[in-house]
Amino acid sequence: MQVTEAIEARRSIRKFLDKPVATELIEQILQAATLAPSGKNRQPWNFVVAQGDKKEQLISAMATGVEKMKAMGLPVGSAEWTMKSMRQSQVVILVYNPDWEWADDRNEVNHYGYSVDTQSVGAAIQNMLLQAEDLGLGTLWICDVFFAEQEINAFVGRNDELVAAVSIGYKGEEPAARPRKPWQELTTWL
């Protein structure tokens, strides 16, 4: 598949088939992630792969965090719907930035460094999605994990920044392309 084909074909998949994904395919997706560009070549990413019972335990930890937020009267966005998609997928990969330091006193340099790392991790996730598409797999880029970051981090034994999760599996749906704004409306030529 050509890069343009992968970009145009990629969709957010929320329904997956009950069909195992070979370890070799997951490894290819992780390899693609590590080839992403990163500011100052910092490579600010780590991955935690959950399958089978561990995936179910991860989702259970997320559900605990979501329920805790709901009990406090806080919104949980689409987290409950997202967990249904996660359960259907064969693999959930958590994406971490291990270099991020929890600090309230961010100075300007730290702020920009953090922004660069976030962009770099986003590039790694995009590489994962495109590699999966090329391999005939569907993906869902998930940010609803934020609603249960503490619970998820406790489950996997981490204290660094949880940036996102990616669900992976064989596609159980073929959604149509979502509307996109034309690049001409979004671009200024100088």
C-alpha atoms as one frame of an Amber mdcrd trajectory, in Angstrom:
protein
   0.000   0.000   0.000   1.263   3.468  -0.816   1.393   6.068   1.961  -1.335
   8.154   0.324  -3.587   5.092   0.106  -3.076   4.348   3.805  -3.813   7.963
   4.741  -6.985   8.026   2.646  -8.183   4.564   3.764  -7.558   4.923   7.513
 -10.664   5.241   9.678 -11.392   5.138  13.382 -12.697   1.615  13.936 -15.054
   0.973  16.831 -16.177  -2.560  15.947 -13.629  -5.334  15.690 -13.784  -8.995
  14.680 -13.055 -11.736  17.203  -9.882 -12.731  15.357  -6.426 -12.821  16.981
  -3.716 -10.445  15.793  -0.338 -12.119  15.338   2.485 -10.910  17.579   4.579
 -10.194  14.485   2.010  -7.651  13.293   1.975  -5.889  16.661   5.774  -5.775
  16.562   5.667  -4.190  13.082   3.273  -1.531  14.385   5.555  -0.783  17.341
   8.586  -0.633  15.039   6.770   1.912  12.850   6.029   4.007  15.932   9.695
   4.161  16.872  10.585   5.453  13.405   8.551   8.621  13.884  10.334  11.961
  13.861  10.949  13.489  17.270  12.256  16.850  18.414  16.014  16.679  19.140
  15.683  12.905  18.531  14.431  12.539  22.114  12.101   9.666  21.167   9.790
  10.440  24.107   7.658   7.331  23.951   7.128   4.022  25.692   4.468   1.441
  24.980   2.523  -1.011  27.118   0.798  -3.803  25.172  -2.278  -5.424  26.699
  -4.000  -8.512  25.282  -6.354 -11.168  26.592  -6.900 -11.121  30.353  -4.496
  -8.189  30.822  -6.513  -6.143  28.334  -9.682  -6.941  30.267  -7.996  -5.937
  33.546  -6.845  -2.689  31.936 -10.392  -1.912  30.822 -11.650  -2.785  34.301
  -9.179  -0.295  35.803 -10.412   2.304  33.345 -14.034   1.530  34.247 -13.217
   2.067  37.930 -11.796   5.506  37.182 -14.734   6.448  34.970 -17.234   5.362
  37.639 -15.340   7.387  40.250 -15.614  10.503  38.083 -19.297   9.915  37.429
 -19.924   9.518  41.181 -18.361  12.965  41.688 -20.728  14.399  39.087 -17.946
  14.965  36.562 -18.413  14.397  32.832 -16.758  11.322  31.298 -17.237  12.146
  27.634 -17.437   9.087  25.421 -15.381   6.893  27.771 -18.079   4.261  28.311
 -18.651   3.893  24.580 -14.894   3.746  24.015 -14.496   0.909  26.541 -16.953
  -1.176  24.492 -14.702  -0.744  21.452 -11.625  -1.561  23.525 -13.265  -4.815
  24.679 -13.910  -5.845  21.071 -10.343  -5.131  19.947  -7.620  -7.748  20.266
  -4.890  -5.405  21.482  -4.716  -2.149  23.404  -1.425  -0.291  23.368  -0.935
   2.423  25.969   1.372   5.208  24.818   3.454   6.975  27.453   5.839   9.901
  27.550   8.377   8.708  30.149  10.329  11.986  30.012   7.515  14.227  31.189
   7.994  15.576  34.678   5.016  16.410  36.820   5.583  20.026  37.759   3.336
  22.966  38.468   6.069  25.517  37.871   6.539  25.091  34.134   8.759  27.784
  32.786   8.748  28.782  29.147  11.514  26.334  28.179   9.755  23.419  29.879
   6.472  24.420  28.252   7.950  24.317  24.755   9.870  21.127  25.481   6.638
  19.516  26.626   4.885  20.702  23.466   7.653  19.249  21.293   7.418  15.895
  23.093   3.648  15.839  22.684   3.977  16.458  18.952   6.606  13.721  18.700
   4.389  11.197  20.473   1.523  12.176  18.157   3.749  11.387  15.170   4.543
   7.972  16.671   0.829   7.252  17.118   0.092   8.314  13.532   2.805   5.923
  12.315   1.109   3.147  14.313  -2.253   3.864  12.699  -0.855   3.963   9.170
   1.227   0.794   9.642  -1.826  -1.029  10.992  -3.855   0.128   7.992  -1.147
  -1.169   5.671  -1.301  -4.542   7.483  -5.079  -4.768   7.024  -5.883  -3.924
  10.642  -8.201  -1.344  12.127  -7.327   1.077  14.910  -8.901   3.525  17.303
  -6.799   6.362  18.747  -8.143   6.787  22.281  -7.829   9.779  24.559 -10.681
   8.765  26.872  -8.027   7.041  28.999  -7.528  10.484  30.559 -10.702   9.926
  32.571  -8.944   7.115  34.442  -5.248   7.986  34.210  -4.536   7.299  37.894
  -6.265   3.924  37.850  -4.597   2.861  34.603  -1.174   3.990  35.812  -1.658
   2.075  39.060  -2.636  -1.054  37.117   0.452  -0.952  34.859   2.782   0.371
  37.571   3.732   3.666  35.951   3.848   7.264  37.079   4.764   9.002  33.837
   2.450  10.723  31.393  -0.210   8.571  29.751  -0.643  10.257  26.373  -3.154
   7.960  24.665  -4.126   4.389  23.870  -4.579   2.626  20.549  -6.992  -0.274
  20.086  -6.050  -2.671  17.299  -7.844  -5.545  15.624  -9.357  -6.777  12.418
 -12.058  -4.422  11.214 -15.641  -5.311  12.007 -16.915  -2.296  10.114 -15.992
  -0.155   7.121 -17.131   3.363   8.012 -17.358   5.991   5.314 -14.938   8.886
   5.320 -15.908  11.704   7.666 -16.248  15.191   6.189 -13.005  17.146   6.011
 -12.455  20.823   5.535 -10.664  21.524   2.261  -7.018  22.425   2.712  -7.691
  25.586   0.689  -9.901  26.926   3.500  -7.220  26.208   6.084  -4.159  27.534
   4.295  -2.685  30.983   3.825  -0.003  31.440   1.185   2.509  34.224   1.794
